[in-house]
Structure formats: C-alpha cells, structure tokens
Amino acid sequence: MSAPRVVSLAPSATATVAALGGADRLVGVTAHCDLADEPNAGSAHGEESPTVVGGWLNPDLDRVAELDPDVVLTSDALQSDLADACREHGLDVAHREPATLDDAVDGFAARGRDVGRPEAGERLAADARGRLDRVADAVADRPRPTVYCEEWSDPPMAAGNWVPDAVCAAGGRYPFVDAGERSREVDPAAVERADPDRVVVHVCGHGDRVDPATVGERDWVDAPVHVIDDSLLNQPSPALLEGVERLARLFHPDAFSVADADDRT
C-alpha cells in the first residue's frame, strides 16, 4: 500500500506528522509550517519538498485540491470553517480540536491514524505520557509557585487551552484561566491580586523574540519575567512536552539538578 498524500494546514499537525516519521508523506503545508529539520519531506511522492499552499487561515484551496491529497489535516476551532470549506471542495479532512494537555497527547495517536502510521502515533503518545510522569515525580510534594502566562501582549491575554494544564504538570499554580478554556484578555488587577511568583511570556508567532522588559516594566507585574519560544507552549504538538519540561526546570530547578545528578551516577 502506497503512503498517503497528506496536506497539513496546521503547524501543530505538521510538527506532529514529522515527529511520527511521516514528513515524507506531506505534499502540502502552510507558510507557517516548519520543516527545516526534515530535508526529505515529500520524498515518498517524488516531490523535492511540500508545496506551500498559503497561510493557516487562508490557504489556496484550489492549490490544495491540485495536490490530490488523500487527507487534509486541520486543527483548532479557528480552523473549523476552513475544514468545512475543504470538504466543500471534495477533500477528505481530519480535523482535531484539542483543548487540554490530555487532548493534545491523545491527538498524537489520532494523527498517527490520520496519516497511516497508527503504531507510531501510539508510541509517540506513550512517550509523551512517560515524560509527563517523570516530570510529575520530580516536582511532587514541592511548593507550587503561582504563574501568569501571557500568550499575547496587545492587549495582554492570559493563556488558556492546554497551558493551564502544562503549568500544573510542571509543578505550578495557574489561577487565571481554567484548562480547556480559550485564552482571554486579562484584567491587570486580577494579576496583581494573584501576586504571581513567575511570569512566562510566549507571544504567539514571535518565537522567543520578545524583550522581557516590555512586560516586566508594567506597574502591575512584580515578578521575574521569562520568555519562552511560543512553539513550546502554543502548539498542541510534541514540542509541548519540551515546554512542560522547560517550565518545570524553571519553577523547580533544584528538583532537576538532583535528578540530573542521579542520571549521571
């Protein structure tokens, strides 16, 4: 059976397919998808590299259809209308809307099924759960710092979706948005009242190219400000596990210095 032809219209789906070892099945991606570390992407179908079909919210669906995909991958409620538009073009769509950390991890197995690599999907999900278990063991019984995570800065928005779960998994406390709820504009007074111990900035689309002083100089922020590459927290892809691990080391450095020392013995 030949490998399916896959078009990914979501950066998180693209990253997950690559982690599944399925980058060579991608015949189309968006301009926001990063396959820089996958030089052989598209090779299973003879293409030098996947065709860029536009942005993640406004791809050229005629170009997508010309690629003759077996499946088109979309993700997030913001792409639900796009998924419907793809179906109207006669395309087979696998649409996922993860809202929590558990959803994101379960989604790795789902994406494996979507692209014909179910066993790889199950392995990737199991590996992710193992990583979360190891972080949980490392931070167990330690005091939980209060953390404010900012996904957007104009206006300031407290991160939602799986980020509250990520903070909790990393050994923190997050009183700003419930897990599974969308990110929302934050009331500065609410941040002041919560008195966070840490501020984590991961502005969507900016990577780690944010000056922490732009947040730290606010009169309602009185805590160390840390900038993290947004792909580690904003995408429900395997990078999210690295994000959890990064947060855990930030919140509880002593726990991991001990664990690292144990690993070396």
ROLO-340935 format. One record per residue (C-alpha): x, z, y; residue number from 1; residue in three letters. Coordinates in steps of 0.05 Angstrom, whole numbers, plus 32768, in hexadecimal, padded with zeros to 4 digits. Layout:
N
(pt (X,Z,Y),NUM,"ala")
...
END
This chain:
265
(pt (8000,8000,8000),1,"met")
(pt (801D,7FEC,8043),2,"ser")
(pt (8027,801F,807B),3,"ala")
(pt (7FED,8022,80AB),4,"pro")
(pt (7FF4,8005,80F1),5,"arg")
(pt (7FEB,803F,8121),6,"val")
(pt (7FDF,803F,816C),7,"val")
(pt (7FE7,8083,818D),8,"ser")
(pt (7FC6,808E,81D0),9,"leu")
(pt (7FDA,80D7,81D5),10,"ala")
(pt (8021,80F1,81DF),11,"pro")
(pt (8012,812C,81B2),12,"ser")
(pt (7FFB,80FE,817A),13,"ala")
(pt (8039,80D3,8182),14,"thr")
(pt (8067,810F,817E),15,"ala")
(pt (8042,8128,8140),16,"thr")
(pt (8045,80E5,811D),17,"val")
(pt (8090,80E3,812B),18,"ala")
(pt (8098,8129,810E),19,"ala")
(pt (8072,8111,80D0),20,"leu")
(pt (80A7,80DC,80C6),21,"gly")
(pt (8074,80A7,80D8),22,"gly")
(pt (8091,808A,8118),23,"ala")
(pt (809D,8048,80F5),24,"asp")
(pt (8051,8041,80EE),25,"arg")
(pt (8046,8041,8139),26,"leu")
(pt (8038,7FFC,8156),27,"val")
(pt (801D,8014,8199),28,"gly")
(pt (8027,8051,81C5),29,"val")
(pt (801A,8064,820E),30,"thr")
(pt (804C,8066,8246),31,"ala")
(pt (804A,80B2,8241),32,"his")
(pt (8060,80B4,81F8),33,"cys")
(pt (80A8,80C5,81EA),34,"asp")
(pt (80CA,80A3,81AF),35,"leu")
(pt (8110,80A5,81CC),36,"ala")
(pt (812B,80C8,818D),37,"asp")
(pt (8107,8098,815E),38,"glu")
(pt (812F,8057,8162),39,"pro")
(pt (810E,803A,8124),40,"asn")
(pt (80C6,8044,813B),41,"ala")
(pt (809D,8007,812A),42,"gly")
(pt (80CE,7FED,80F6),43,"ser")
(pt (809C,7FF1,80BD),44,"ala")
(pt (8076,7FB8,80DD),45,"his")
(pt (80AF,7F8E,80F6),46,"gly")
(pt (80A8,7FA0,8140),47,"glu")
(pt (80E7,7FB6,8165),48,"glu")
(pt (80C0,7FEF,8185),49,"ser")
(pt (8077,8002,8191),50,"pro")
(pt (8053,7FDC,81C7),51,"thr")
(pt (8043,8006,8205),52,"val")
(pt (7FF9,7FFD,8212),53,"val")
(pt (7FF2,8023,8253),54,"gly")
(pt (7FE3,806B,8268),55,"gly")
(pt (7FC3,80A0,823D),56,"trp")
(pt (7F82,809E,8263),57,"leu")
(pt (7F81,8054,8276),58,"asn")
(pt (7FA1,802B,823E),59,"pro")
(pt (7F94,7FE0,8238),60,"asp")
(pt (7F63,7FE0,81FE),61,"leu")
(pt (7F67,7F94,81F7),62,"asp")
(pt (7FB1,7F9C,81EC),63,"arg")
(pt (7FA3,7FD4,81BA),64,"val")
(pt (7F73,7FA7,8194),65,"ala")
(pt (7FA7,7F6F,8193),66,"glu")
(pt (7FD6,7F9D,816D),67,"leu")
(pt (7FA3,7F9E,8134),68,"asp")
(pt (7FAA,7FE9,8126),69,"pro")
(pt (7F8E,800A,80E8),70,"asp")
(pt (7F83,8049,8110),71,"val")
(pt (7F86,805E,8159),72,"val")
(pt (7F99,80A7,8168),73,"leu")
(pt (7F7A,80CC,81A2),74,"thr")
(pt (7F7B,8116,81B4),75,"ser")
(pt (7F5B,8148,81E3),76,"asp")
(pt (7F16,8149,8203),77,"ala")
(pt (7F33,8121,823D),78,"leu")
(pt (7F3A,80E6,820D),79,"gln")
(pt (7EF5,80EB,81ED),80,"ser")
(pt (7ED9,80B4,8218),81,"asp")
(pt (7F16,808A,8209),82,"leu")
(pt (7F0B,8095,81BE),83,"ala")
(pt (7EC4,807B,81C6),84,"asp")
(pt (7EDD,803F,81ED),85,"ala")
(pt (7F0D,802F,81B5),86,"cys")
(pt (7ED5,8032,8182),87,"arg")
(pt (7EAD,8002,81AE),88,"glu")
(pt (7EE8,7FD3,81A7),89,"his")
(pt (7EE0,7FD6,815C),90,"gly")
(pt (7F1C,8003,8152),91,"leu")
(pt (7F21,803B,811E),92,"asp")
(pt (7F2F,807B,8144),93,"val")
(pt (7F4A,80BF,812D),94,"ala")
(pt (7F38,80EE,8166),95,"his")
(pt (7F4F,8137,8166),96,"arg")
(pt (7F3F,816D,8199),97,"glu")
(pt (7F69,81AA,8189),98,"pro")
(pt (7F58,81E6,81B5),99,"ala")
(pt (7F80,821F,8196),100,"thr")
(pt (7FC4,8229,8175),101,"leu")
(pt (7FA3,8229,8130),102,"asp")
(pt (7F81,81E7,8142),103,"asp")
(pt (7FC3,81C9,8156),104,"ala")
(pt (7FE5,81DD,8115),105,"val")
(pt (7FAB,81C6,80EB),106,"asp")
(pt (7FAF,8185,8112),107,"gly")
(pt (7FF4,8176,80F5),108,"phe")
(pt (7FD4,816F,80B0),109,"ala")
(pt (7F9A,8147,80CD),110,"ala")
(pt (7FCA,8116,80EF),111,"arg")
(pt (7FEE,810E,80AD),112,"gly")
(pt (7FAD,80F8,808E),113,"arg")
(pt (7F9F,80CB,80CA),114,"asp")
(pt (7FDF,80A3,80C0),115,"val")
(pt (7FE3,80A3,8074),116,"gly")
(pt (8016,80DB,806D),117,"arg")
(pt (7FEB,8115,8055),118,"pro")
(pt (8022,813A,8030),119,"glu")
(pt (8050,8137,806C),120,"ala")
(pt (8017,8152,8096),121,"gly")
(pt (800C,818D,8068),122,"glu")
(pt (8057,819C,8067),123,"arg")
(pt (805B,8199,80B3),124,"leu")
(pt (8020,81C9,80BA),125,"ala")
(pt (803D,81F8,8087),126,"ala")
(pt (8081,81F7,80AA),127,"asp")
(pt (805E,8207,80EC),128,"ala")
(pt (8039,8242,80CE),129,"arg")
(pt (807A,825C,80B1),130,"gly")
(pt (809B,8258,80F5),131,"arg")
(pt (8061,827E,8114),132,"leu")
(pt (8066,82B3,80DE),133,"asp")
(pt (80B0,82BD,80EC),134,"arg")
(pt (80A3,82C6,8136),135,"val")
(pt (806B,82F7,8127),136,"ala")
(pt (8099,8321,80FB),137,"asp")
(pt (80CF,8321,8131),138,"ala")
(pt (80A1,8339,8169),139,"val")
(pt (8075,8368,8141),140,"ala")
(pt (806C,83AE,815E),141,"asp")
(pt (8090,839D,819F),142,"arg")
(pt (8071,83A9,81E3),143,"pro")
(pt (804B,836B,81FB),144,"arg")
(pt (805C,8353,8241),145,"pro")
(pt (8024,8337,826B),146,"thr")
(pt (8031,82ED,8277),147,"val")
(pt (8014,82BB,82A9),148,"tyr")
(pt (801C,8271,8294),149,"cys")
(pt (8012,823B,82C8),150,"glu")
(pt (8002,81F5,82B1),151,"glu")
(pt (7FF6,81D7,82F6),152,"trp")
(pt (800C,81F0,833A),153,"ser")
(pt (7FE1,81CB,836E),154,"asp")
(pt (7FB2,81EE,8368),155,"pro")
(pt (7FD0,8224,833A),156,"pro")
(pt (7FAF,8220,82F5),157,"met")
(pt (7FB6,8253,82BD),158,"ala")
(pt (7FC4,8231,827B),159,"ala")
(pt (7F8E,8231,8247),160,"gly")
(pt (7F81,820F,8204),161,"asn")
(pt (7FB7,8225,81D2),162,"trp")
(pt (7FE5,8244,8206),163,"val")
(pt (7FC3,8289,8204),164,"pro")
(pt (7FCE,8288,81B8),165,"asp")
(pt (8016,8272,81C2),166,"ala")
(pt (8023,82AD,81F0),167,"val")
(pt (8003,82DD,81BF),168,"cys")
(pt (8029,82BF,8185),169,"ala")
(pt (806A,82C9,81AD),170,"ala")
(pt (805B,8312,81B7),171,"gly")
(pt (803B,8310,81FC),172,"gly")
(pt (7FF9,8321,821C),173,"arg")
(pt (7FD1,82EC,8242),174,"tyr")
(pt (7F94,8305,8269),175,"pro")
(pt (7F86,82C6,8292),176,"phe")
(pt (7F63,8294,8264),177,"val")
(pt (7F46,829F,821E),178,"asp")
(pt (7F64,8276,81E6),179,"ala")
(pt (7F3F,8235,81DC),180,"gly")
(pt (7F25,8231,8224),181,"glu")
(pt (7F3D,81FB,8253),182,"arg")
(pt (7F72,8209,8287),183,"ser")
(pt (7F53,821E,82C9),184,"arg")
(pt (7F64,822D,8311),185,"glu")
(pt (7F7B,8274,8318),186,"val")
(pt (7F69,82A8,834C),187,"asp")
(pt (7FAA,82C2,836A),188,"pro")
(pt (7F8A,8307,8370),189,"ala")
(pt (7F7D,8307,8325),190,"ala")
(pt (7FC7,82FA,8318),191,"val")
(pt (7FDA,8332,8347),192,"glu")
(pt (7FAB,8362,8324),193,"arg")
(pt (7FC7,834F,82DF),194,"ala")
(pt (800D,835C,82F9),195,"asp")
(pt (8031,832E,82C8),196,"pro")
(pt (8075,833F,82AE),197,"asp")
(pt (8087,82F5,82A5),198,"arg")
(pt (8071,82B4,82C5),199,"val")
(pt (8079,8274,829C),200,"val")
(pt (8073,8231,82C0),201,"val")
(pt (8068,81F2,8297),202,"his")
(pt (8049,81C0,82C7),203,"val")
(pt (8028,8186,82A3),204,"cys")
(pt (8051,8146,82A6),205,"gly")
(pt (808D,8167,82C9),206,"his")
(pt (80B7,817A,828D),207,"gly")
(pt (80E4,81B2,82A5),208,"asp")
(pt (80EE,8193,82E9),209,"arg")
(pt (80CD,81CA,8311),210,"val")
(pt (80F0,81F8,8342),211,"asp")
(pt (80DD,823F,832D),212,"pro")
(pt (80E3,8255,8376),213,"ala")
(pt (80A5,822D,8387),214,"thr")
(pt (807D,825F,835D),215,"val")
(pt (80A9,829D,8365),216,"gly")
(pt (80A3,829B,83B1),217,"glu")
(pt (8058,82A4,83B0),218,"arg")
(pt (8041,82E6,83CC),219,"asp")
(pt (8014,82F1,838F),220,"trp")
(pt (804C,82E8,835C),221,"val")
(pt (807A,8323,834E),222,"asp")
(pt (809C,8314,830C),223,"ala")
(pt (80D5,82E9,82F1),224,"pro")
(pt (80C2,829F,82EF),225,"val")
(pt (80D8,8274,82B5),226,"his")
(pt (80D0,8229,82B1),227,"val")
(pt (80C5,820B,826C),228,"ile")
(pt (80C1,81C1,825B),229,"asp")
(pt (8076,81B2,825D),230,"asp")
(pt (8079,818B,821B),231,"ser")
(pt (8088,81CD,81F7),232,"leu")
(pt (8046,81ED,820C),233,"leu")
(pt (8016,81B6,8224),234,"asn")
(pt (8017,818A,81E7),235,"gln")
(pt (7FF5,819D,81A5),236,"pro")
(pt (8030,817E,817F),237,"ser")
(pt (8068,819E,8156),238,"pro")
(pt (808C,81AA,8198),239,"ala")
(pt (805A,81E3,81A3),240,"leu")
(pt (807E,820B,816D),241,"leu")
(pt (80BE,8205,8193),242,"glu")
(pt (8097,821C,81D0),243,"gly")
(pt (807F,825B,81AC),244,"val")
(pt (80C5,826A,8195),245,"glu")
(pt (80E0,825F,81DB),246,"arg")
(pt (80AC,8290,81F7),247,"leu")
(pt (80BB,82C4,81C2),248,"ala")
(pt (8105,82C3,81D2),249,"arg")
(pt (80F4,82C8,821C),250,"leu")
(pt (80C5,8303,8212),251,"phe")
(pt (80ED,8328,81DD),252,"his")
(pt (8136,8312,81E0),253,"pro")
(pt (814D,8351,81BB),254,"asp")
(pt (8121,8341,817F),255,"ala")
(pt (8143,82FE,8176),256,"phe")
(pt (8189,8314,8183),257,"ser")
(pt (8180,8343,8148),258,"val")
(pt (8160,830D,811E),259,"ala")
(pt (8197,82DC,812F),260,"asp")
(pt (81CC,830F,811C),261,"ala")
(pt (81A9,831A,80D9),262,"asp")
(pt (81A8,82CF,80CC),263,"asp")
(pt (81F4,82CC,80D6),264,"arg")
(pt (8202,8303,80A3),265,"thr")
END
